[in-house]
Each structure stands twice: as structure tokens, then as C-alpha cells.
Amino acid sequence: MLSTQIAMLGHDAGHKQVARTRRGSYLLGILLGNLLVGLSFGWWIDKHNRHHAHPNHESLDPDVGSASLLVFLHGQGGERRGLARWFSHHQALLFFPVLLLEGLNLHIASIRALSNGTVQARWREGGLLAVHVGAFAAAPFLLLTPGQAVAFLAVHQAVFGFYMGCSFAPNHKGMPALSEQDERDYLRRQVLTSRNIRGGRLTGWLLGGLNYQVEHHLFPSMPRANLRRAQPVVQEFCAERGVRYLETGLLDSYGQVLRHLYAVTRTPVAPVAA
């Protein structure tokens, strides 16, 4: 849980919500991401910026691309065969169990990014990642029995991935892909693909401020503490222009995600409604 909260602070640093300067944001990001969590900050910035630019776009959003294990958009899984096709067909049932592996997936993606040239400061980031891996892997074996140490590392990574996945899934999963006309409109591109989560300060803390996903996508550099203040302004602005603004409860958002994962490989494409 603590590792995920640190990663969420790294997310804020990546959006320049915390420090006044670009350099300060970068230094904070690599300390939080590479050193404390073990994820490449440079890799994540590249991936996350592409997501923010075109959320839920099949070819431009890396979070829903065809390379993903899960099928998030209509028509993506049509060419899959064998085990991949079976997995796609049962993905609604497998969604939460798969999140237990998301932490490991993020670590592997970070290492790949360092080796394939995606990260420019590869030695700096790689060095911090090496320190993290060495310290994090060694500490449990110094304090616990070998079996306990392995169990600790496995449980930590499983809970980390599960918590991360449960924090990000309500934001866009199950929201529609856009038409070409909507894609050209910044307001609709960000609002129609995002889902807000109702709740108080506890919900905001648990989700790292991502419960205000609409406002975050419209104003990514706005500090998370101010997103709730921006919400009524954005809601009114969208209502005046007839742009759908979606807000739901946390449990209901998971239900929407699971229903979408079930339907996306079984039903034809549904048009998006503004």
C-alpha cells in the first residue's frame, strides 16, 4: 500500500504538480519512481503522456493498445487465436486475478525500456533501479528466513500490482473509443473517455486524486488538492455545451469495467454519445 502511494506521488511529480521547475519534478520523479518503487520514471513519462494525449485511442493510447493482455476496445481481439483468444473470452472473470501480476509487468517494462533506448538517461535511471532492486531484495533475506523473504516479496508485488490496477481501472476502462470528430475536440477527447468516482477525502487519498479523472485530464498539471475545486466549474461548463460528464461510485465503476470487458468481445461496436 505504501509503495503504491509513493508511486502516486511519482505520478504527480511526472505531471509537474509538485515542484516549480522541470528539473525539480524530474529529480523528485526518479527518486520516488526508480529508487523507492523500482519503476523507470522516464519510461512511465513517455507512456503516460501518450495516454493523456489520446485516451482510449486504439493505436495511440498505450494503455489500451492491441499489445495489451486484455481487450478494452471493440474489434481488438478478433485476430487472437488459441490461449490468447480463450483468455480474451474470459477476461471479465480473470481481470482482478491478472492485476496481481501487474506490479511484475511494470517492473519488466521498465527494464525493457532501459535496454531498448526508450529512456534517455539510462545509466542514471538504471543505477537507481539497481540500488532499489539490491536493497529491496536483500533486506527481507537479512531479516527473515528464506521462505518468509520469498513470501514477503511475492505478496508485496501482488498487493502493489492489485492496488495500482484497482486505482487506474475505474478511470477509463469501459469508456468509449471516440469518433474522428470527437478525437479532434480536446474537451470531448478528455471528458468522454474519463470517469469520475464519487467519494470524500478517503476516496481521494486511496485513489491518489484520480477520482477526479475528468478534471485531471483537462488540467494535468493541476495539483490533486485543487481538482475538487475545479469540478463544479467543469461540470457546469460541460452541461452548458451538452457534453456528457460521468461520475459514479467506486464499486459501480468496477461493475461497469467488468461488464464492458465481458461485452467487448461479444457485441458489435456501439457508437459514442456526447
C-alpha positions as CSV (number, residue, x, y, z in Angstrom):
1,M,0.0,0.0,0.0
2,L,2.8,2.4,0.9
3,S,4.7,1.6,-2.4
4,T,1.5,2.4,-4.4
5,Q,1.1,5.7,-2.5
6,I,4.7,6.6,-3.3
7,A,4.1,5.7,-7.0
8,M,1.1,8.0,-6.9
9,L,3.3,10.9,-5.7
10,G,5.6,10.0,-8.6
11,H,2.6,10.4,-10.9
12,D,2.0,13.9,-9.5
13,A,5.7,14.7,-10.0
14,G,5.5,13.5,-13.6
15,H,2.7,15.9,-14.2
16,K,4.7,18.8,-12.6
17,Q,2.1,19.2,-9.9
18,V,4.6,19.3,-7.0
19,A,7.8,21.2,-7.9
20,R,8.0,24.6,-9.5
21,T,10.7,23.6,-12.0
22,R,11.1,20.9,-14.6
23,R,14.4,19.8,-13.1
24,G,12.8,19.6,-9.6
25,S,10.0,17.5,-10.9
26,Y,12.4,15.1,-12.7
27,L,14.6,14.7,-9.6
28,L,11.6,14.0,-7.4
29,G,10.2,11.6,-10.0
30,I,13.3,9.4,-10.3
31,L,13.8,9.3,-6.5
32,L,10.1,8.3,-6.0
33,G,9.9,6.1,-9.1
34,N,13.3,4.5,-9.7
35,L,14.8,4.4,-6.2
36,L,11.8,3.8,-3.9
37,V,9.3,2.0,-6.2
38,G,11.6,0.4,-8.8
39,L,9.8,1.8,-11.9
40,S,11.6,3.8,-14.6
41,F,10.3,7.3,-14.4
42,G,11.5,8.1,-17.9
43,W,9.6,5.1,-19.4
44,W,6.5,6.0,-17.4
45,I,6.5,9.6,-18.5
46,D,6.8,8.6,-22.2
47,K,3.9,6.1,-21.9
48,H,1.7,8.2,-19.7
49,N,2.0,11.4,-21.8
50,R,0.9,9.4,-24.9
51,H,-2.1,8.1,-22.9
52,H,-3.1,11.7,-21.9
53,A,-2.8,13.0,-25.4
54,H,-5.2,10.4,-26.8
55,P,-7.0,8.4,-24.1
56,N,-8.8,5.2,-25.3
57,H,-7.4,5.6,-28.8
58,E,-6.7,2.1,-30.1
59,S,-3.4,3.0,-31.9
60,L,-2.2,6.0,-29.9
61,D,-3.1,5.1,-26.3
62,P,-0.5,2.5,-25.0
63,D,-2.9,1.6,-22.1
64,V,-5.5,0.1,-24.4
65,G,-3.3,-0.9,-27.4
66,S,-3.6,-4.2,-29.1
67,A,-0.4,-5.4,-27.3
68,S,-2.3,-5.4,-24.0
69,L,-3.2,-8.7,-22.5
70,L,-6.8,-7.6,-22.1
71,V,-9.1,-6.4,-24.8
72,F,-10.5,-3.0,-24.0
73,L,-11.9,-1.8,-27.3
74,H,-14.3,-3.5,-29.7
75,G,-12.7,-5.4,-32.5
76,Q,-9.3,-5.7,-30.9
77,G,-9.5,-9.4,-30.1
78,G,-10.8,-10.7,-33.4
79,E,-7.4,-11.9,-34.7
80,R,-6.4,-13.7,-31.5
81,R,-6.1,-17.4,-31.5
82,G,-5.5,-20.3,-29.1
83,L,-4.8,-19.4,-25.4
84,A,-5.0,-15.6,-26.1
85,R,-8.4,-16.0,-27.6
86,W,-9.6,-18.1,-24.7
87,F,-8.2,-15.5,-22.3
88,S,-10.0,-12.6,-24.0
89,H,-13.2,-14.6,-24.0
90,H,-12.9,-15.0,-20.2
91,Q,-11.2,-11.7,-19.4
92,A,-14.0,-10.3,-17.2
93,L,-13.5,-13.3,-14.8
94,L,-9.8,-13.0,-14.9
95,F,-9.5,-9.2,-14.6
96,F,-8.9,-9.0,-10.9
97,P,-6.6,-12.1,-10.6
98,V,-4.5,-10.7,-13.5
99,L,-3.9,-7.4,-11.5
100,L,-1.9,-9.5,-9.1
101,L,0.8,-9.7,-11.8
102,E,0.6,-6.0,-12.8
103,G,3.4,-5.0,-10.5
104,L,5.7,-7.5,-12.1
105,N,4.6,-6.4,-15.5
106,L,5.5,-2.8,-14.7
107,H,9.0,-3.7,-13.4
108,I,9.7,-5.8,-16.5
109,A,8.5,-3.0,-18.8
110,S,10.9,-0.6,-17.0
111,I,13.8,-2.9,-17.6
112,R,12.9,-3.3,-21.2
113,A,12.7,0.5,-21.7
114,L,16.2,0.9,-20.3
115,S,17.6,-1.7,-22.6
116,N,15.8,-0.6,-25.9
117,G,16.6,3.1,-25.7
118,T,13.2,4.4,-24.7
119,V,14.8,6.1,-21.6
120,Q,17.4,8.7,-22.5
121,A,19.1,8.9,-19.0
122,R,19.5,5.1,-19.0
123,W,22.6,5.0,-16.7
124,R,21.2,7.4,-14.2
125,E,17.8,5.6,-14.1
126,G,19.4,2.2,-14.4
127,G,21.7,2.9,-11.4
128,L,18.8,3.9,-9.2
129,L,16.8,0.9,-10.3
130,A,19.8,-1.3,-9.4
131,V,20.0,0.2,-6.0
132,H,16.3,-0.4,-5.4
133,V,16.4,-4.0,-6.5
134,G,19.5,-4.7,-4.5
135,A,18.2,-3.1,-1.3
136,F,14.6,-4.3,-1.7
137,A,15.6,-7.9,-2.5
138,A,18.3,-8.1,0.1
139,A,16.5,-6.6,3.1
140,P,13.9,-9.3,3.6
141,F,16.6,-12.0,3.4
142,L,18.6,-10.3,6.1
143,L,15.6,-10.1,8.5
144,L,13.5,-13.2,7.6
145,T,14.0,-16.8,6.8
146,P,14.5,-17.5,3.1
147,G,10.9,-18.9,2.8
148,Q,9.5,-15.9,4.6
149,A,11.5,-13.5,2.5
150,V,10.3,-15.0,-0.8
151,A,6.7,-14.9,0.5
152,F,7.1,-11.3,1.6
153,L,8.4,-10.3,-1.9
154,A,5.6,-12.2,-3.7
155,V,2.8,-10.8,-1.5
156,H,4.3,-7.3,-1.7
157,Q,4.4,-7.3,-5.5
158,A,0.9,-8.9,-5.8
159,V,-0.7,-6.3,-3.5
160,F,1.2,-3.5,-5.2
161,G,0.0,-4.6,-8.6
162,F,-3.5,-5.2,-7.4
163,Y,-3.8,-1.8,-5.7
164,M,-2.3,0.0,-8.7
165,G,-4.7,-1.7,-11.1
166,C,-7.7,-1.0,-8.9
167,S,-6.7,2.7,-8.8
168,F,-6.3,3.1,-12.5
169,A,-9.1,0.8,-13.8
170,P,-12.1,3.0,-12.9
171,N,-10.7,6.0,-14.8
172,H,-11.0,5.0,-18.5
173,K,-11.7,1.2,-18.8
174,G,-15.2,0.7,-20.2
175,M,-15.4,4.2,-21.5
176,P,-15.9,4.6,-25.3
177,A,-13.5,5.0,-28.1
178,L,-14.2,8.2,-29.9
179,S,-15.1,9.1,-33.4
180,E,-12.7,11.0,-35.6
181,Q,-14.6,14.2,-35.0
182,D,-14.7,13.8,-31.2
183,E,-11.0,13.0,-31.2
184,R,-10.2,16.4,-32.7
185,D,-12.0,18.2,-29.9
186,Y,-9.8,18.5,-26.8
187,L,-12.8,18.9,-24.4
188,R,-14.6,15.8,-25.7
189,R,-11.5,13.8,-26.1
190,Q,-10.7,14.1,-22.4
191,V,-14.2,14.2,-20.9
192,L,-16.0,11.5,-22.8
193,T,-13.3,8.9,-22.2
194,S,-13.0,9.6,-18.4
195,R,-15.0,8.6,-15.4
196,N,-15.0,10.3,-12.1
197,I,-15.5,8.5,-8.8
198,R,-17.7,9.9,-6.1
199,G,-16.4,10.0,-2.5
200,G,-14.8,12.1,0.1
201,R,-11.2,12.7,1.2
202,L,-10.6,9.0,1.9
203,T,-11.6,8.0,-1.6
204,G,-9.3,10.8,-2.9
205,W,-6.4,9.5,-0.8
206,L,-6.9,5.9,-1.8
207,L,-7.0,6.7,-5.5
208,G,-4.3,9.3,-5.4
209,G,-6.6,12.1,-6.6
210,L,-7.5,10.1,-9.7
211,N,-11.2,10.0,-8.6
212,Y,-11.3,13.4,-10.3
213,Q,-10.2,11.9,-13.6
214,V,-12.1,14.3,-15.8
215,E,-10.5,17.4,-14.2
216,H,-7.1,15.7,-14.1
217,H,-7.2,15.0,-17.9
218,L,-8.3,18.5,-18.7
219,F,-5.7,20.1,-16.4
220,P,-2.9,17.5,-15.9
221,S,-0.6,19.9,-14.1
222,M,-3.2,21.0,-11.5
223,P,-2.2,19.7,-8.0
224,R,-4.5,17.0,-6.9
225,A,-5.7,19.0,-3.9
226,N,-7.3,21.6,-6.3
227,L,-9.1,19.1,-8.5
228,R,-12.2,19.0,-6.3
229,R,-12.4,22.8,-6.5
230,A,-12.3,22.7,-10.3
231,Q,-15.0,20.0,-10.5
232,P,-18.1,22.2,-10.2
233,V,-16.7,24.6,-12.8
234,V,-16.0,21.8,-15.3
235,Q,-19.4,20.2,-14.6
236,E,-21.2,23.5,-15.4
237,F,-19.1,24.1,-18.5
238,C,-19.9,20.6,-19.9
239,A,-23.6,20.9,-19.1
240,E,-23.8,24.2,-21.0
241,R,-22.3,22.5,-24.1
242,G,-24.2,19.3,-23.8
243,V,-21.1,17.2,-23.2
244,R,-21.7,14.1,-21.1
245,Y,-19.9,14.2,-17.7
246,L,-19.8,10.8,-16.0
247,E,-19.5,10.3,-12.2
248,T,-20.2,7.1,-10.4
249,G,-19.5,5.2,-7.2
250,L,-16.3,3.2,-6.8
251,L,-17.9,-0.3,-6.7
252,D,-20.2,0.7,-9.6
253,S,-17.2,1.7,-11.6
254,Y,-15.7,-1.8,-11.2
255,G,-19.1,-3.2,-12.3
256,Q,-19.0,-1.1,-15.4
257,V,-15.5,-2.2,-16.2
258,L,-16.3,-5.9,-15.8
259,R,-19.5,-5.6,-17.9
260,H,-17.5,-3.8,-20.6
261,L,-14.8,-6.5,-20.6
262,Y,-17.5,-9.2,-20.9
263,A,-19.3,-7.4,-23.7
264,V,-16.4,-6.1,-25.8
265,T,-15.6,-9.4,-27.3
266,R,-19.2,-10.4,-27.8
267,T,-21.1,-7.4,-29.1
268,P,-20.7,-5.1,-32.2
269,V,-19.3,-1.6,-31.8
270,A,-21.6,0.8,-30.0
271,P,-21.5,4.5,-31.1
272,V,-20.3,7.0,-28.6
273,A,-22.9,9.5,-27.3
274,A,-21.8,13.0,-26.5
